[in-house]
Amino acid sequence: MTTETQAKTVKTEIKYVVKGEHTIFYPGDREKSYWPGDDREVLVTDLHSLSENEMPSVAKNGFALLRHNSQMTEYEDEEQVERIYYPEMIELAKQVNGAQKAIAFGHVARTDAPDARQHQQPSHAAHVDYGRKTIEEYAYNILGDEAEKYLQKRVVLMNFWRPIKTVYRSPLALVDAATVEKDDLNFAEVRGGLNDPERPPLYGWNLSYNPKHHWYFASEMKPEEIFAFKLYDSKEEAPQYTGHTAINLPGTDENTPPRHSMEIRTISFIDE
């Protein structure tokens, strides 16, 4: 039986966007980006300090910290990612969302190591990627003509994020989606995203500051842990729009081991 614990928090800066601004982000050439920032100091709760009863859930908060052991051995091996990781994440998406059908796309291995290409580097800004337009695009790309019937169902876009090695710096922080209001969302365009400089634009949102936002991270998150978080849900009353960003932890610097992580997007089609 669990009891409530004293939650541990860290104070850090979240890079929000000025309310009403339409941003343009170039992941591979970030100096070209248009991102009028609004940096705010916030408290971020360490999930590892919470009891089981206090942990956020996908149903209530738009995200959850899960345990999942992958058969992957080399996340930089594209063939292995396609052969092993995609099926694993599709099955996980089905389990989390209660779906009979799911697809996956947009995997990116990230690191903040000094020699990392800009495409690989974490994003230090509160954002939600992506929305209905991107869902439909990938559904048709992957499912062809079958997409039309699946898009009539309840549709959930979910990201799965895990460490490749234990994370000591630049961890991922997520906002409680139940604290995000529609007015906090600002239109965002991503040019050359998902590791493809020639890729047509993708569309999502950036968050503007709201004092109601409640942020979380997991200290020293390990490879057997994985974040599942919703970016879009066609069931409008459900918590979604889980803003997220890399954060700087107090006491970490260039001598702290760099972050290595893997993210992948999934689309679940749910019968209701």
C-alpha positions as CSV (number, residue, x, y, z in Angstrom):
1,M,0.0,0.0,0.0
2,T,1.4,3.4,-1.0
3,T,1.3,6.6,0.9
4,E,1.7,10.2,-0.2
5,T,5.3,11.4,-0.2
6,Q,7.0,14.8,-0.2
7,A,7.4,15.7,-3.9
8,K,10.8,17.0,-4.9
9,T,11.1,19.9,-7.3
10,V,13.8,21.7,-9.2
11,K,13.7,25.3,-10.3
12,T,14.5,25.9,-14.0
13,E,13.6,28.0,-16.9
14,I,11.0,27.0,-19.5
15,K,11.2,28.7,-22.9
16,Y,7.7,29.7,-23.8
17,V,6.6,31.7,-26.9
18,V,5.1,35.1,-26.8
19,K,1.3,34.7,-26.9
20,G,-0.2,35.0,-30.4
21,E,3.1,34.5,-32.3
22,H,3.3,32.1,-35.3
23,T,6.7,30.5,-35.1
24,I,8.8,28.9,-37.8
25,F,11.4,26.4,-36.6
26,Y,14.2,24.9,-38.7
27,P,15.5,21.9,-36.7
28,G,18.6,21.5,-38.9
29,D,19.4,25.2,-39.2
30,R,18.1,26.7,-36.0
31,E,19.6,30.2,-36.5
32,K,17.0,30.7,-39.2
33,S,14.1,30.1,-36.9
34,Y,11.6,32.7,-35.9
35,W,10.8,32.1,-32.2
36,P,10.0,35.1,-30.0
37,G,10.7,33.6,-26.7
38,D,9.2,34.3,-23.3
39,D,11.4,32.6,-20.7
40,R,9.8,31.8,-17.4
41,E,11.2,30.3,-14.2
42,V,9.1,27.4,-13.0
43,L,9.2,24.5,-10.6
44,V,9.4,21.1,-12.2
45,T,8.3,18.0,-10.1
46,D,10.5,14.9,-10.1
47,L,8.2,11.9,-10.9
48,H,10.6,9.6,-9.0
49,S,9.7,11.4,-5.8
50,L,6.0,10.6,-6.1
51,S,4.1,7.6,-4.8
52,E,2.3,5.3,-7.1
53,N,-1.0,7.0,-6.3
54,E,0.3,10.4,-7.1
55,M,1.7,9.5,-10.6
56,P,0.1,11.2,-13.6
57,S,-1.8,9.1,-16.1
58,V,-2.6,9.4,-19.8
59,A,-6.3,9.5,-19.0
60,K,-6.1,12.3,-16.4
61,N,-3.0,14.2,-17.4
62,G,-2.2,13.3,-21.0
63,F,1.0,11.4,-20.2
64,A,2.5,8.6,-18.1
65,L,5.8,7.3,-17.1
66,L,5.8,3.5,-18.0
67,R,8.2,0.6,-17.7
68,H,9.0,-1.1,-21.0
69,N,11.9,-3.3,-22.0
70,S,12.9,-3.1,-25.6
71,Q,14.8,-5.7,-27.6
72,M,16.8,-2.9,-29.3
73,T,20.6,-3.0,-29.1
74,E,21.6,-0.2,-31.5
75,Y,19.3,2.8,-31.9
76,E,21.4,4.4,-34.6
77,D,20.8,1.3,-36.8
78,E,17.9,2.3,-39.1
79,E,17.3,-1.3,-40.1
80,Q,17.0,-2.4,-36.5
81,V,14.8,0.5,-35.6
82,E,12.4,-0.4,-38.5
83,R,12.4,-4.1,-37.8
84,I,12.3,-4.1,-34.0
85,Y,11.4,-0.8,-32.5
86,Y,8.5,0.1,-34.8
87,P,6.5,-3.1,-34.0
88,E,7.3,-2.7,-30.3
89,M,6.0,0.9,-30.2
90,I,2.9,0.0,-32.3
91,E,2.0,-2.7,-29.8
92,L,2.6,-0.3,-26.9
93,A,0.4,2.3,-28.5
94,K,-2.4,-0.2,-28.8
95,Q,-2.1,-1.2,-25.2
96,V,-2.0,2.3,-23.8
97,N,-4.8,3.6,-26.0
98,G,-7.0,0.5,-26.2
99,A,-6.7,0.5,-30.0
100,Q,-7.1,-2.3,-32.5
101,K,-5.0,-0.5,-35.1
102,A,-1.9,1.8,-34.7
103,I,0.9,3.0,-36.9
104,A,4.2,4.6,-36.2
105,F,6.4,7.3,-37.8
106,G,9.0,10.0,-37.2
107,H,11.6,8.3,-35.0
108,V,14.6,10.5,-34.0
109,A,17.6,9.6,-31.9
110,R,18.7,12.7,-30.1
111,T,21.7,13.8,-28.2
112,D,23.2,17.0,-26.8
113,A,26.8,15.7,-27.2
114,P,29.1,18.4,-28.5
115,D,29.5,16.9,-32.0
116,A,25.7,16.4,-32.5
117,R,24.1,17.7,-35.7
118,Q,21.4,20.3,-35.1
119,H,18.8,17.9,-36.3
120,Q,19.8,15.5,-33.4
121,Q,19.8,18.1,-30.7
122,P,17.0,18.4,-28.1
123,S,14.5,21.3,-28.4
124,H,14.7,23.7,-25.5
125,A,11.2,25.2,-26.0
126,A,7.7,24.2,-24.9
127,H,5.9,22.7,-27.9
128,V,3.4,20.2,-29.1
129,D,4.1,18.2,-32.2
130,Y,1.9,17.7,-34.2
131,G,-1.8,18.1,-35.1
132,R,-4.6,16.8,-37.2
133,K,-3.0,17.9,-40.5
134,T,0.1,15.8,-39.9
135,I,-2.0,12.8,-38.6
136,E,-3.9,12.7,-41.9
137,E,-0.8,13.1,-44.0
138,Y,0.9,10.1,-42.3
139,A,-2.2,8.0,-42.2
140,Y,-2.6,8.3,-46.0
141,N,1.2,7.8,-46.6
142,I,1.2,4.6,-44.5
143,L,-2.3,3.2,-45.0
144,G,-3.2,4.4,-48.5
145,D,-6.9,4.3,-49.3
146,E,-7.6,2.5,-46.0
147,A,-6.8,5.7,-44.1
148,E,-10.2,7.2,-44.8
149,K,-12.1,4.6,-42.8
150,Y,-9.6,4.7,-39.9
151,L,-9.7,8.5,-39.7
152,Q,-13.5,8.2,-39.0
153,K,-12.6,6.6,-35.6
154,R,-11.3,8.2,-32.5
155,V,-7.7,9.2,-33.3
156,V,-4.8,9.7,-30.8
157,L,-1.4,11.0,-31.7
158,M,1.1,9.8,-29.1
159,N,4.8,10.2,-28.7
160,F,7.0,7.6,-26.9
161,W,10.3,8.9,-25.5
162,R,12.9,6.9,-23.8
163,P,16.6,7.2,-22.8
164,I,19.1,5.2,-24.7
165,K,21.4,5.7,-21.7
166,T,20.6,6.9,-18.2
167,V,19.8,10.7,-18.5
168,Y,21.9,13.0,-16.4
169,R,21.4,16.3,-18.2
170,S,18.9,17.9,-20.5
171,P,16.0,15.6,-19.5
172,L,12.6,15.8,-21.1
173,A,10.0,17.8,-19.1
174,L,6.3,17.4,-19.7
175,V,3.4,19.6,-18.7
176,D,0.2,18.2,-17.2
177,A,-2.1,18.4,-20.3
178,A,-5.1,19.0,-17.9
179,T,-3.6,22.4,-17.1
180,V,-3.2,23.5,-20.7
181,E,-5.9,25.7,-22.1
182,K,-6.7,26.1,-25.8
183,D,-5.7,29.8,-25.5
184,D,-2.1,28.6,-24.5
185,L,-1.6,27.1,-28.0
186,N,0.1,29.1,-30.7
187,F,0.5,27.9,-34.3
188,A,3.9,26.5,-35.1
189,E,5.5,25.5,-38.4
190,V,8.4,23.1,-38.6
191,R,10.5,23.3,-41.8
192,G,12.7,20.3,-42.6
193,G,11.7,18.3,-39.5
194,L,12.1,14.6,-38.6
195,N,15.7,14.5,-39.7
196,D,14.9,15.5,-43.3
197,P,16.0,19.0,-44.4
198,E,14.0,18.6,-47.6
199,R,10.8,17.6,-45.8
200,P,7.7,19.7,-46.4
201,P,6.5,21.7,-43.4
202,L,4.9,20.0,-40.4
203,Y,2.4,21.9,-38.2
204,G,1.8,21.9,-34.5
205,W,1.8,24.3,-31.6
206,N,4.0,26.1,-29.1
207,L,2.9,27.0,-25.6
208,S,2.6,30.5,-24.2
209,Y,2.9,30.9,-20.5
210,N,0.1,30.1,-18.1
211,P,0.7,30.0,-14.4
212,K,-1.6,27.0,-14.1
213,H,0.8,24.8,-15.9
214,H,2.3,22.0,-13.9
215,W,5.6,20.5,-15.2
216,Y,7.2,17.1,-14.5
217,F,10.4,15.3,-15.3
218,A,12.1,12.0,-14.2
219,S,15.5,12.3,-12.5
220,E,18.2,9.9,-13.9
221,M,15.6,8.3,-16.2
222,K,16.8,4.9,-17.4
223,P,16.3,3.0,-20.7
224,E,13.7,0.7,-19.2
225,E,11.5,3.7,-18.5
226,I,9.5,5.4,-21.2
227,F,7.2,8.4,-21.5
228,A,3.9,8.0,-23.3
229,F,2.3,11.4,-24.0
230,K,-0.6,12.6,-26.1
231,L,-0.2,15.4,-28.7
232,Y,-3.7,15.2,-30.2
233,D,-7.0,13.4,-29.4
234,S,-10.0,13.7,-31.5
235,K,-12.1,13.2,-28.4
236,E,-11.9,16.9,-27.5
237,E,-12.8,16.6,-23.9
238,A,-9.8,14.3,-23.2
239,P,-6.6,15.8,-21.8
240,Q,-4.1,16.2,-24.7
241,Y,-1.7,18.9,-26.0
242,T,1.1,17.6,-23.7
243,G,3.6,20.4,-24.1
244,H,7.2,19.2,-23.6
245,T,10.8,20.5,-23.7
246,A,14.3,19.7,-22.7
247,I,15.3,21.5,-19.5
248,N,18.6,22.4,-17.9
249,L,19.0,20.9,-14.4
250,P,20.8,22.8,-11.7
251,G,24.3,21.4,-11.1
252,T,24.8,20.1,-14.6
253,D,27.2,21.4,-17.2
254,E,29.5,20.4,-20.1
255,N,31.2,17.8,-17.9
256,T,27.9,16.0,-17.1
257,P,27.4,13.0,-19.5
258,P,25.4,14.0,-22.5
259,R,21.8,12.9,-23.1
260,H,21.0,10.2,-25.5
261,S,17.3,9.5,-26.2
262,M,14.9,8.0,-28.8
263,E,11.5,9.3,-29.7
264,I,8.9,8.0,-32.0
265,R,5.3,9.1,-32.9
266,T,2.3,6.8,-33.1
267,I,-1.2,7.2,-34.3
268,S,-3.9,5.0,-32.7
269,F,-7.3,4.4,-34.2
270,I,-9.9,3.6,-31.5
271,D,-13.4,2.1,-31.8
272,E,-15.8,3.9,-29.5
